[in-house]
Amino acid sequence: MQQPLAYRMRPQKIEEVVGQQHLVGPGKIIARMVKAKLLSSMILYGPPGTGKTSIASAIAGSTKYAFRKLNAATDSKKDLQIVAEEAKMSGTVILLLDEIHRLDKTKQDFLLPHLENGRIILIGATTENPYISINPAIRSRTQIFEVHPLTPEDIQKAIKRALTDTKNGLGLLNVKLSKSAMNFLTHSTNGDLRSALNGLELAVMSTESDKNKEIHISLDTIEECLQKKALTQDKNGDAHYDVISAFQKSIRGSDVNAALHYMARLVEAGDLPSIARRLMVIAYEDVGLANPPVCARTVSAIQAAEKLGFPEARIPLADAVIELCLSPKSNSGITAMDAALNEVKSGNYGDIPADLKDAHYKGAEKLGHGTHYKYAHDYPNDWVKQQYLPDKIKNAIYYEPKENGKFEAALAEQYQRLLHAQRK
């Protein structure tokens, strides 16, 4: 039985890895480790299909070490023992341990000494945040690297490579992929290269060649193979981003029906990640301090939707969209932050006041650091007049409150009272 295209196209050298250039690009940390042949155990975390296994495979191929793959949830301690024996005989084995967040204590206790002596180079792969889900004993013995969803350009590069590779890819089949099909394939899998390659392979294998021995893959075929619909057949691929833009602007403009329409397009396309990300942005950017509770409820709705999956995910998402539309709006938070960032980027903001500088080291008092600092909790109402901004910008104002909701109206009242007291 032939192995899947995504498996066959797995990189054998670091230079072949698609995406994740912040880790494997020239001069970056994993590339440097491989070049120096000074490997350390690591944990790669990020969404499915973003290259965790590919990076492990490429490290093994680039260093010529044996490469083994196990699953922390389904493989047993005995399987780990087999890898450990192989490492003992051959010197070093690179072990990709998938779902490492599900490693139980028995397997962990067996594995730790082998990580200590360096015979097993562990590459743990997980979709979970390792700082929360992985035991500290494992974390302390590994480097932790985050991988990101691949860009459409990354996926297109990998697809073109698969279409022309005559050894492991589809290069011998004379595949003709339409521009609209390529565009949809690169944009519709949310950065998951495995899904894109699986969809491509299914499309090619299920399509007969014509009289010229060419296999023509259309947008309709790719849609069917991915079980997703293109939002529109625009040749430039802008429709996806146009829908997302219209979605946010409709919520910002408090048009419930328009917002539900554009979300329906995204739901029909099966694009839960884009909906989730955009709703969180909208909640904090467009509603923000006018109604903070709706921001928390939006996050809860997204978490429920991600656990439910489609079609039921549409239910909490619809509730969140309706509430966001009808909520009072305020962009004062992002506006204030951007104003502060612009000042910082200008570089003309001066030195931190001496009283605010760190005073927890020997010699700080001689430098005048922290000597006249007033501890706010020692004063009535836990407030005391004191300069916090550098002299150059001591009167800077970034936050301009809006009063579109009860919450920010109360914040605005307190803000003005404190500003007045500070400047008396």
Residue, then its C-alpha position, 0 to 999 in steps of 0.5 A: m500500500q502506498q504511503p500518503l503524499a503528506y508522508r512521502m513529501r516529509p523533508q529529509k533535510i532542514e533546508e527542505v522544511v516549509g515555513q517555520q523559518h523563525l526556527v529552521g531558517p539560516g542562522k536560526i536556533i534549530a538550524r544552528m543546532v543541526k549545523a553544530k550537531l549539538l542537539s538538545s531535546m525540545i518540545l514543538y507546540g502548535p496547530p496540526g499540520t504545521g510542521k512539527t513532525s517535518i522538523a523532527s524528520a528533517i533534524a534526523g535526516s540532516t544529522k543521520y541519526a536514527f529516527r523513531k516516532l511514538n505516541a505518548a497516549t497509545d504507545s506503551k513503556k515497552d515501546l520506549q524501552i525498545v527505543a532506549e535499547e536501540a539508543k544504547m546500541s547505536g549511540t543516539v536516537i531521535l524520538l518524536l513523541d506525539e501528544i507528549h502532553r499525555l505522557d503518564k508518570t510511568k513513561q516519564d520516569f523511564l524516559l528522564p534518565h535517557l534524556e539526561n545522558g543524551r542517548i535519546i534526543l526527544i522531540g515532543a509534539t503537542t497542540e497544547n500549551p506546554y507551559i500548562s499541560i506538560n510536566p515540569a520535569i520534562r519541561s526543564r529538560t527541553q527547549i520549547f519552540e512554538v510553530h505557527p500556521l503556515t502562510p498560503e505562500d508556504i503551502q503553495k510552495a509545498i504543493k508546487r514541490a509535490l506536483t513536480d517531485t517525480k520520486n515522492g510526489l505527483g511529478l509523473l502524473n502530469v497534473k494540471l491544477s487550475k489557478s482557482a483550485m490552487n488558490f483555494l487549496t492554499h487558503s482554505t486549510n488554515g495553515d494546515l499543510r497536511s490537510a492541503l496535501n491530503g486534499l490534493e492527493l485525493a483530488v488527483m487519485s480520483t480524477e481520470s486523465d484526459k486523452n493527452k494523459e493530463i489530470h486536470i484538477s478544478l476548483d469544484t474537485i478541490e472543494e469536494c475533496l476538502q469538503k469545504k466550499a470556496l466563498t467565491q471563485d475570484k481569481n485573485g483570492d481576495a474573497h476570503y479576506d473581503v468576507i472577514s473584513a465585512f464581518q468585522k465592519s458589520i459588527r462594528g456598525s451594529d448591523v446584526n443581520a449583515a454580521l450574521h450573513y457574513m458569518a454564515r459564509l464563513v460557517e458554510a466554508g467551515d472556517l472556524p479558526s477565522i471566525a474565532r480569531r476575528l470575534m476575539v479581535i472584534a470583542y476587544e478592539d470594537v467593544g472593549l471597555a464599553n462592555p468588558p463582560v461581553c469580551a469574556r463571554t465571547v471567549s467562552a462562546i469560542q471555546a464552546a464552539e471549538k469543543l462542539g465543532f460544526p454544525e453545532a458550533r454555529i449556536p454559541l457563535a451566533d449568540a456572541v455575534i448578536e451580543l457584540c453587534l448590539s453592545p455599546k462600542s469603544n475603541s479607546g483601549i487600542t487607540a490608547m495603546d497605539a498612541a503610547l506605542n507611537e511615542v515609544k517608536s519615536g524614541n524621544y521619551g526620556d529616562i524613567p524617574a529615579d524614584l521608580k527604578d529598581a532599588h533591590y540591589k546593592g548600590a542602588e541608593k547611591l545612584g538615587h534609585g527608589t530613595h523617594y518612592k512613595y508606596a501607594h498602599d501606605y496612603p489614604n485610598d491607596w493613592v498618592k501624588q507622584q510622577y510616573l512618566p519620564d520628565k520629557i513626556k510627564n504630561a502625555i495623554y494616551y487614553e481618551p475615554k468614551e462613555n458609550g457604556k456604564f463601565e467605561a463611563a465609570l472608568a472615565e469619571q475615576y480617570q478624570r478625578l485622578l488626572h486632576a489630583q495628579r496635576k494640582 
